[in-house]
Amino acid sequence: LSGLDPAQPYFQSTPIEVRLDKSDAEFVDVIHTDSAPTIPNLGFGMSTAIGHLDFYPNGGKQMPGCGKNPVSQIVDLDGIWEGTRDFVACNHLRSYKYYSDSIIYPDGFLGYSCASYDVFERGSCFPCPREGCPNMGHFADKFKGKTRNDFVKLYLNTGEAKDFALWRYKVTVTLSGKRKVKGYVNIALYGSAGNTRQHQIVEGTLQPDNTYTSFIDAEVNIGTVTKVKFLWNNSWLNPTFPKLGATTITVQSGEN
């Protein structure tokens, strides 16, 4: 049984007989996309974990792409009718859109078991454990029987618009150069299955010999890494033309 943002009003904190619960089927997976409190303290979707696997994409409260202004939200690629509907309940409706995208991307939407979304964002729950990570959506049942806890909360990030699937990588860069400069470093990943756009790793003071770590939620599963492109730029015009490079770059896939 897959719960697509099960309703919060009149259902959250009620007896299990009147709401979705893990006892309803051999395997229950849930996608929470609208659990933020709204006036008067109710969201469309419930926040409590109620399944064998509970996925909280983007933290489960506010979905990327749902914070547009009314005009841009309504005049959507999906058409005026769907755009109008999404403006009213955008976060709530993301659950079925993630599910439908998960059918197309069976290796996407990996959920990382974590204490909270803040802990996930800090990278403490990366990479997947030895038994792997479950896939949010249609292929969540591949993880049936692998959970050890009563309730498993899983976190991941998604894109702002279709296609929503993202793949998480940890990138560690050690800089080389003669002196520190102010600027930013971008990284692009190239692999056997595709390439990513540029992603910013660090911004601010760039100190040679220092190591910087960041997490990339890439729009493509690159497969085996074949090349990493390193780019950096000054924050402002520097007449001394400082030079900066990378001694090492390490890329780790969340999946394995």
SULTAGI-V477506 format. One record per backbone hydrogen bond with DSSP energy under -1.0 kcal/mol. NH is the residue of the N-H (numbers start at 0). CO is the residue of the C=O. E is the energy in kcal/mol with one decimal. If there is no record, write none. Layout:
nh->[NH & NH]
co->[CO & CO]
e->[E & E]
//
This chain:
nh->[2 & 4 & 4 & 7 & 10 & 11 & 13 & 17 & 21 & 23 & 28 & 29 & 30 & 31 & 34 & 40 & 41 & 44 & 45 & 51 & 52 & 53 & 54 & 55 & 57 & 58 & 59 & 65 & 72 & 73 & 74 & 75 & 78 & 82 & 83 & 84 & 85 & 86 & 87 & 88 & 89 & 92 & 93 & 96 & 97 & 98 & 99 & 100 & 101 & 104 & 107 & 110 & 111 & 113 & 119 & 120 & 121 & 122 & 123 & 125 & 127 & 131 & 135 & 139 & 141 & 142 & 143 & 145 & 153 & 154 & 158 & 166 & 168 & 169 & 170 & 171 & 172 & 173 & 174 & 175 & 180 & 182 & 183 & 184 & 185 & 186 & 187 & 189 & 190 & 191 & 192 & 195 & 198 & 200 & 201 & 203 & 205 & 208 & 209 & 211 & 213 & 215 & 217 & 225 & 226 & 228 & 230 & 232 & 234 & 240 & 244 & 246 & 247 & 249 & 251 & 253]
co->[28 & 2 & 30 & 43 & 7 & 7 & 10 & 14 & 49 & 20 & 0 & 52 & 2 & 54 & 59 & 37 & 37 & 33 & 5 & 27 & 27 & 151 & 29 & 153 & 155 & 55 & 56 & 62 & 68 & 69 & 70 & 73 & 75 & 78 & 79 & 80 & 81 & 82 & 83 & 84 & 85 & 88 & 89 & 92 & 93 & 94 & 95 & 96 & 97 & 100 & 104 & 133 & 154 & 152 & 115 & 116 & 117 & 119 & 118 & 122 & 253 & 128 & 108 & 136 & 138 & 139 & 140 & 142 & 53 & 111 & 163 & 217 & 215 & 251 & 213 & 249 & 211 & 247 & 209 & 244 & 205 & 203 & 232 & 201 & 230 & 198 & 228 & 226 & 193 & 223 & 221 & 188 & 186 & 184 & 184 & 182 & 180 & 174 & 206 & 172 & 170 & 168 & 166 & 189 & 189 & 187 & 185 & 183 & 181 & 237 & 175 & 173 & 173 & 171 & 169 & 167]
e->[-2.9 & -1.0 & -2.5 & -2.2 & -2.1 & -2.5 & -1.6 & -1.8 & -1.3 & -2.1 & -2.4 & -2.4 & -2.8 & -2.9 & -2.5 & -1.2 & -3.0 & -2.3 & -2.5 & -2.5 & -1.7 & -2.8 & -3.4 & -3.2 & -3.7 & -1.9 & -2.7 & -1.9 & -2.2 & -2.3 & -2.7 & -2.2 & -1.5 & -2.6 & -2.6 & -2.1 & -2.7 & -1.8 & -1.4 & -2.0 & -1.0 & -2.3 & -1.1 & -1.2 & -2.8 & -1.9 & -2.4 & -2.0 & -2.0 & -1.8 & -1.9 & -2.8 & -2.8 & -1.7 & -1.8 & -2.6 & -1.4 & -1.4 & -1.6 & -1.2 & -2.9 & -2.1 & -3.0 & -1.8 & -1.5 & -2.0 & -1.6 & -2.1 & -3.0 & -2.3 & -2.3 & -2.9 & -2.7 & -2.6 & -3.0 & -2.5 & -3.0 & -2.5 & -2.1 & -2.3 & -1.9 & -2.9 & -1.9 & -2.4 & -3.4 & -2.8 & -2.0 & -2.7 & -1.3 & -2.0 & -3.0 & -2.7 & -2.6 & -3.0 & -1.0 & -3.0 & -3.9 & -2.5 & -2.0 & -3.0 & -2.3 & -3.2 & -3.1 & -2.7 & -1.7 & -2.9 & -2.5 & -1.9 & -1.7 & -1.7 & -2.9 & -2.6 & -1.0 & -2.8 & -2.5 & -2.1]
//
